[in-house]
Amino acid sequence: MPLLVVGPPAPEGPDQAAARLAQAWGACLEAKAEPAAWAQAASAVRDRATGVAVVVADGAEPEALDKLLASLAAADSALPVVVAGRALTGPAVAVAFRRRAVDVVAALDALPDGVPEPALAGQLGALIARRRARTQGWLFEDRPGLPRFIGTTPPMKEVARLVERVAPSEATVLILGESGTGKELVAKALHGLSPRRRGPFVAINCAAIPETLLENELFGHEKGSYTGANATAIGKVEAADKGTLFLDEIGEMPLPLQSKILRLLQDRTYDRIGGTKTRKADVRIVTATNRDLKTEAAAKRFREDLYYRLSVVPILLPALRDRPPDVPILAQAIVERLARDLGRPGLHIAPEALDRLTRYRWPGNVRELENELERAAVMAGGERIGVAELELRARVEDPDMAALARLLPLEGPLDATLDAARVHVIRLRISLALERTGGDLDRAAADLGVTREEFDRLLGVGP
């Protein structure tokens, strides 16, 4: 992903200046650099996938610089821009900072050829990495501690926006979504973008641990607190000190333990099993569930006060079937990782297989996509994953379709399915109307917006 070096409007001519500077910057940064004349910079951005635009503004008037930066932003609003020059004036620097697209303003006064000092190379490298991440669908920059979270669709960009906004705070976050959508990755991103990122990230799956052991896993125990407790043991809360505690599948937590989690959230205190000393917890709590906790609370299966404490900031992850444009880039990224892991650099997906993956409904979401591609890669005879290596047809393709199949015939002519659906809907509506009106037929007919004669006829609909 190259640099685009925009030469100054210098007396020697913008084309020659840009070519000279591009060569100098490229050599210094060991990167591909392409020149662009001042007047043609915006069109050059539109014509290529540029990593970073370097604007060498020697001798540029503030008005001319402002106009150039505005045109670059209009050509690509996400383009990182560096403004550099030997003698940048105060007004020119102010213009550069006022334009939100500008990431770095570099003074090159001491360098005779306008070549960047070595310290700037690291900054430019970070900008290029961030730009590459965005063009490949990475929602967070590529750096240690941050997961590679991929998505290009509006729902995923909204997830990234919420994560980046909420991460610096101490707010409790509830991550919602079906199994396999990447809830733990979001939790790790919240931790990696937070001031607690140097502390531990500790995860516990509340559904994977028996109820009798979950409290011990969370809070630890004192020596001698029960038979077999031969030594003091710290729990996950203590292990996450000064970091983030991720409670996955919080909807599966037993009611008796929920009160202790509520106390942890309210007071940031807890007790070890068998302990007499109340302990302070310096942790940020992030939780996740695939259940509707509001419905669970209404059914008395989940504490309502805990639900409101957990959902200070809810983040909803969309199902993979609701973002099909993301499937190809996810699949390509997974195959690239498999190629490295399996030592098969030529591994790739055939276009027809990629199309089949995109049209599939993915009830298991991204986790199912990963498993499918790993199985296909292992089973493929060569370096090519084709349709023959996929086993998608053998599965139920959508939980919604599975539910529908329990109610209606999905084989045979479409008319038969539509007729059955009509009968089923009529019966449901009549049943609800009679329930609301206490069995009064006249009121039930009025509730449905039909005459009494029509209602009587509908009562006999169906076999």
N, C-alpha and C positions, 0 to 999 in steps of 0.2 A: 504494500500500500504506500504509494509514493508521497513525497513532499511536493507541494506546488509552490515554487518560489516566484513571487511577483516582484519584478524589478522596479526601482524607483523611477519617477518621471525625470530622468537625468538628462543633461545635455548630450551625452554620448548616444542617446537613443534607448528607448525602453527595451527593445528586443535584445540588443547586445548586452545591456546591463543584466537583464534577467538570466540570459544564458550563462554569463560569467558567474553570477551569484549562485545559480542552481548547481553549477559544477563545484563551487567552493563549499556550499552547505552540504551537498551530498557526500563529498570527500571527508569532511569533518565528522559527519554523523554516520558514515558508512551505510548510507541509505540511498535508495533511488530518489532522485530529485528531478523534477521537470520544470522548465521555465515557462513563465507567462508574462506577457506585456501588461502593463498597468490597465490599459483600456480593454484588454481581452480576458481579464482575470475571471470575471463572473461566468462567461461562456465556457472557459476552460474547466471550471468547477462543475458545470452542468454536464460536460462531455465525458467526465471520467470519475472513477471512485477514488477521490483524493483523500489521503490520510489527514494531512494538516496543511493549511495554507500559511506560508511565511510571507508576510508583507514587509519588504524592506523599504522604509518610508523616508529615506534620505531626501531632504529638500521638499518634501510634500507639504503643501499647505493644509491646515486642519480641515478646511471645507472639502478639499479633494480627498483626503483620507476618510472623512466621514462618508462621503458618497461611495467610495470604493467598498468600505466595510458594510454599508447598507446593501450594496449589490451582491456581495458575497453571501450575506445572511439570507437574501431573497433567493439566491440560487440553491443554497443548502443551509437550512437553519441550524443543523446539528454539526456543522463544520467547525472544528477547533481552529482558531486563528492566532498566529504569533505576529506581533508588530515589532519590528526591530529597526535600528538605524544608528548611525554614528552620532547624530545630534538631534535627537527627538526633542522638540520644544515642549514646554509645559502644556500649551493648548492642544498639541497633537497627542500627548499622553492622555489628557483628559478625554479627548474624543475616543481614543482606543478603549479606555476603561468604561466609557459610557455605553459602548456597543457590547451587549451581553455575549456576543459570539467570541469576544477576545479572551483568550486564556492566559497569555503571557505577553508582557511588554519588556523587551530586552534592549538595553543600551549597549551599543558596540563601539563606543567612542575610541577606545584604545586600540582597536584592531584595524589596520590599514585597508584590508580588503573586504571588510564587512562580514568576515567569517565568524560564526558563533563561538563563544568561549566554551571549553569542555563542560563546564558546570551546566550549561543549557541543554546538553545532549540528553541528560537524564529526564528533564522536564518534557522535552520533545518526544522521547521514547515512551513516556507514560501517556502522552496525548495520542500518539499513534496507536498504542495498545487499546486505549479506550475507544478510539474510532473504529478499530478493527472489530472490537467486541460488539459495538452497536450494529455494524453492517452484517455481522454473522448472527444477529439475533440475540446476543448476550444482553441480558437486562441489567446486569451489574458489571462493573469493570473487572478485568482479569487481574486479581491480586491475591496474595496468600490470605487464607481465612475466609474468602468469599466463594460461594458455590457458583458453578457455571450454570446459570438459570437462563433458559432460552425461550424466547417468544417474540413475535412481531405483531400480534393482533392487539386491538384496543383493550380487551379485558386484561391481557397480561401486562401491557404497558401501565394500566391503572394499578395493578398489583405492585409493580416496581415503583411507581410514584408514591403509593402509600407506604411501602417499606422504607424508602429513602426519607420520607417525611417523618415517620414515626420512630425510626431506629435511634436517633440521638436522644430521645426522651426516655423516661423510666415507665411510661405507660404500659399497662398490661395488655397484651395482644391476644386475641382469639382467632386462630387461623381455621377457616371452614373450608370443606371440600371433600369430594369423594376420595376413597382410598386410591392411592397411586398417583395423585395429582401433584405431589411434591411439597407437602406441608412442612416436612422437616427441612427442606432446602430453604424455604422462606424463613423459618426460625433461625437457621444458620446465617442467613443474610442479615436479619435483624441484629443478630449478635455481632457479625463482622463489620457492620456499619455503625455500631454503637460505641460510646466511650468505654464500654466494658470489654471490648474486643481482645484486650490483652489478658483478660481473665478466662476461666474455663467455660466451655459450653458443655452442659451436662443434660443428657436426654434420658427420659424414662418412659416406657410404654405402659400405661396404666392397664391395658387390656391383656398384657402378656405375663403379668405377675399375679399369682393367686392372692385373693383378698387378705388372707391371713398373713401374708408376707409383705404386702405393699407398704404398710405403715413403717415397717422396719427398714425397707429399702429407701423410703423417703427421709425418715427422721433419724435412723440409727438407733442404737441401744447402749445401755450401760452394762458393764460387766456384772453378771449375776442377776440380771433383770428377769431371766427365765431360764429354764433348764437348757443347758447347752450353750448359754451365753458366757463363754469362758474368757472373753475379752471385750473391751469397749469397741464399738464399731460406729463410724460416722455414716450418715445417710447421704442421699443425693443432694439434699438442700445444703448441707455443710460442704460437700464436695464442690458445689457451684459458687462458693463464696467469692464475691467481687466479680462474678460472671453472670451467666444466663442459665436458668433452669427451664428446660423444655418438657412440659407434661403432655405427651402425645396420647390421643384417645382418652381425653379427660372425661368424656361422656360415659365411659365404662367404670369410672371410679365409684366404689360403694358409698352409699349415703353416710354411714358413720364416719368415714374418713373425710368426706367433703367439708364437715364443720372445721376440721383442723387445717384444711387448705384455705378456708375462708379466713381463719385467724392469721394464717401466714400472710395472706394478701392484705389484710386490714392493718395488722400490727407489726408485720415482719418479725414475728416471734414463733418459736416452736419448742417442743420438749422431746428429748430422746425418750425412747421406751425405758421405763424404770428410772428415769432421771428426776432429780428434784430441782434442778436449775433451769430456769427459762432462758433460752438462747436467742440471740438476735441473728437475723438472716439478712445478709447484705447481697441480695440476688434480685435479678430482674426475671419476672415470671412471664413466660410465653406458653400458651396452650394451643391444642389443636383437637379437632374432632370431625368425624364424618356424620355425626348425628345432629338433628335439629334440637338444640338444647332448650329453646323456648317451648317447644312441644313437650319435651321431656320434663321440664319444670311444671307445665300445666298438668301433666299426668302424675306429678308427685314422685317422679323417678330421679329428679335432679333438683337440688336446692335452688330456689328462685333467687335468693340473695347472692348466692355464689355465681349464678349465671350473669347477673348484672355486674358483679365485680370482675368477672373474666372478660366480658365483652366491652371493655372501655373503648378499644379500637378493634372492630372485627375486620378481617381481611378474607374475602371470599375468592378461592381459587376455582377457575372454571374447569369443567370437565374437558378432556382432550377432544371429545366429539363436538364440542361447541367452538372449537378453534382449529378447523381442518387446515388452514394455511400454515399452521405451525408444524404439522406432521412432517413434511419433507425436510425442514431444517433440523428438527429433532432427530429424525432418522439418520440424516447424514452425519450429525455430530456423534450419534451412538456408534455408527459404523466406523468412523474415524478412531474412536476410542477402542473398539474391538480390534481393528487392524493393528493398533499398537500392542494391545494386550496379547493378541494371538500371534504376533510376529508375522503378520501377513499384510504388508504395506499396499498390495494391489487390491485388497478387498473393497468391493463397491456394490451398490444396489442398481439393478437394471431399471430403466425408466418405467417399464410396465409394472414392475413390483412396487416401485415408489407410488405409482398411481393407485394400485390396489390398497396399499397402506393408507393413503390419503382418504380413500372412500370408505374404509372400514370404520366402525363406530366406537371401538375401543372402550368396552365396559370397564376394563382394568386400568384405563388411562395410561400415563407415561410408563408406569412400572410394567404394564403388559407389553407396551411397545418395546421396551428394553429386553424383556424376556423373549419376545418373539424373534427379535433380530439376533440375539445371542444364539438361540437355538438354530436359526436359519444359517448363521455364519458357521457354526460347528458342523452342520449337516451338508453344507454346500460342498460339492466335489471340487470346485475350483475357487477362483477369486470373485466370482459373480453370484450375487444373491438374486435369483429370479423368482417368478411367481410360483414355480414348482417347489421352491424351498419354504414357502409360506403355508401355514396351516389354519388360516383364518376362517375358511368356510366350515370347518368342523365345529365351530363354536357358536353360541348365542351371541349375536353381534351387538346387543344393546339391552340394558336392563329394562328400558321402557318397552321394547318389543317383547321381552320375556313376559312382562306383566300383561301386555295386550293379548299375548297368545293364550293366557289362562282364561281370557274372557271371550275371545272371538276366534273363528277359524281363519288362519292365515295362509292356508293352502287352497288351491282351486281358484275359480273365477273371482275377480274383484267384486262383482255384484253381490255374490254370496256373503262376502265379508261386510259390505256396506249395509245389506239388509239386516244382518245379524247385529251390527252396531246400532242401527236405528231402533230395533226391538229392545235392545239392552238399555239404551238411553231413555226410551219411553217408559219402561218399567221403573227405572231409577227415579225419574222425575215424578211419576205418579206416587211412588212410595214416599218420597220426600214431602210431596204436597199433602198426602193423607196424614202423615206424621205431624206436619205443622198445623193442620186444621182439626186435629183430633178425630179424624175419620168422617168429617162432614163433606159429603160428596159435592154439594153445590159450591161450598167455599173452596174446595180443592180445584174444581173446574175453573173458578174465577182466578185462583192463584196461578194456574197454568195459562190463563188467557184464552180458554176455549169454552164453547157452549156446553151445557150439561149433556146434550145429545152426543156431541163429539167426544166428551169425556167418557161417556158410557161405551162408545165404540172403541176408544183407546184401551179401555179396561180389558177388552177381549183380543188385543193385538198379540200376535205371536202364537206359537204352537201350544 
